[in-house]
Amino acid sequence: MRYKINRDIAILVFTIALVGTIFTSCEKYDTPASIRESLEDEGQDTSIVRKVLLINVDGGVGQLVKEIMPQNIASLLPKSKYSFDGYCAVAEGERNSGEEEPVSWASMLTGVLNVKHKIKNNTYIPVVSMTPDAPDVVIDYYPTLLYRIRNNDPLARTICITPWQALNDRFLGDANKTITSISDEASKDSTVFSLQNDDYVFTMASFKGALEVGKTNGFKITNADYISQIETIDGYIGEIIDAVKSRETYEKEDWLIIITSTNGGTPEGSYGGTSDEERNTFTIFHYMNFNERELNGTFITSPRFTGDIAGNVSDPEQRYALTPTDTMTIEMIFKVNAREDDGSFGYGNWIKVMGKQNWGFFQKWSTLNFRCESNTGVTIERGVTGFDDGLWHSFAVSSYFNQQKEARTFKLYYDGSLTYTGDYDLDMNASAVDTADLQMGGLSDIDFNAAVVRIWDTVLNEYEFDQNACLLEMTSTHPNYDRLIGYWNLLDQGAIRNDTVLASPISGIPDMYITGQPLTYSKSANTLACHFADDDIVVESETIAPQIFYWLNINPSSDWRLDRPEFLSKYDLEIYRPE
């Protein structure tokens, strides 16, 4: 959704507009014929209604909860998909001591990154930069789950029970009912009462006891009060689940129970920052027929390249130039970062990500293009979509001279899959000169993180392209290792000398020189395409909403611009009830 917001009315508009929702529907399951006929004769409904219970434990550090392993949480794991290595959303430079973590709450309930929703404090109003020269700003806003349900089915009902007054008043306005509890026990009592007496399709309850004692005496296993609070909340969770199972309509309901935390914390008591401890959360997706599976997703710690940061490789010998007779394969693994101003991933028209004078990888709004130009102006320009999602991807190009066709054959690969093959007579003569540096980043209006760049003097086969798309570290066992003429492992921080030189791991390959600002490294989920195996998933704040949409049979529109994929459908065979 896009609006033009005047500086004078921005606060009013966003206070009204920033809300969210969740939607549900019924799904027919197979019922044995004899039972179905009996029920139909009696006029009874044989449908199964899906419902969601979301329980949040503020301050529940993933690794500490795993170590404590309280009784009720432990009892859920055999029927759950779960992770104790979750990663919550934060806004750099922002802390909200003494209150809930609004950045993570907003990402969890909207399903989008913080650079999109721009909520940084518990006013729950997007922080937007406005200047006298630009008094109006165009900005997208992102409704929460609660808004989605009201928009899709006004009859579906939701309830939210939290101890956070600001959250309830300013962000959960589209719930049918909100309750601001005075204690964790009151949150439990209100949730149990609602489950026993009401019929909501979405119930959310939140507890803050672990956060309170953690920020006072530290989020650590030696803090007896922290352990006590986790165990107390675990007891409340047990009572709430008992209330679900004791519902009169329970046999005709399918409950997805999600237990998660919006933030971690350090042993010193800080939270809301960018450290791994402060971002470490846990999440449990529990359903009565799930098989147990721990989600062991991996992370990539990588450097960021912008208009102020570049990597240059000197190439006076033109080893990386595309000449008429050379054979070459170029691979790059990277992710485009969302723009700080509007949360989009488009950085203009023909913005070079990496390349030389006569060829390069260019971002053209939402596509990534390979462009190669000959001395006479004959040009190849081909692109692929899919780099506008903030996820890690592989992009590769192979080029060789096809003697039969007397032309150069180009092949483009996206995430290891062939997307284009074409023959071009570029009319490049042997005297063509391209001694420019191979450059990555350093141009205006560009922002991406890079993992690895590899250049070969041969054409790889289809299997190798597929395997290399997720290969972050190349070893000498690779069948074409000796054909590498360019290899820079940007993940190897130990290869950086004096903050200015990234050494290649292969002798004879020139080093990459870092110009402009020093490299800064950040940690993110490994979202390469091959890392969506059954258990290779990092559960982030933005992961929660897509799973709820799936459970409640909502088909998200592309306009929602959700930032993490749905994965629970992989377990569809576990979800259907046995006859």
Secondary structure, DSSP 8 states (H G I E B T S, - for coil): -EEEEETTTHHHHHHHH--EE----EE-----HHHHHHHHHTT----EEEEEEEEEETT--HHHHHHH--HHHHHHGGGEEEEEEEE----TT---TTS--HHHHHHHHH-S-HHHH---STT-------BTTB-EEEEE---EHHHHHHHH-TT--EEEEES-HHHHHHH-TTSSEEEE-SSHHHHHHHHHHHHHH---SEEEEEE-HHHHHHHHH-SSTT-HHHHHHHHHHHHHHHHHHHHHHT-TTGGGEEEEEEEE-S----TTS--SSSSHHHHEEEEEEE-TT---EE----EEEEEEEETTEEEEE--TT-TTS--TT--EEEEEEEEE---TTTS-----SSEEEEE-SSEEEEEETTEEEEEEE-TTS-EEEEEEE--SSS--EEEEEEEEEETTTTEEEEEEEETTEEEEEEEE-----TT------EEEE-SSS-EEEEEEEEEESS---HHHHHHHTT--S--TTSTTGGGEEEEEETT-GGGEETTTEE--SSTTS--EEEEES---EEEEE---GGG-STT----BGGGHHHHHHHHTT----GGG--SS---GGGGHHHHS---
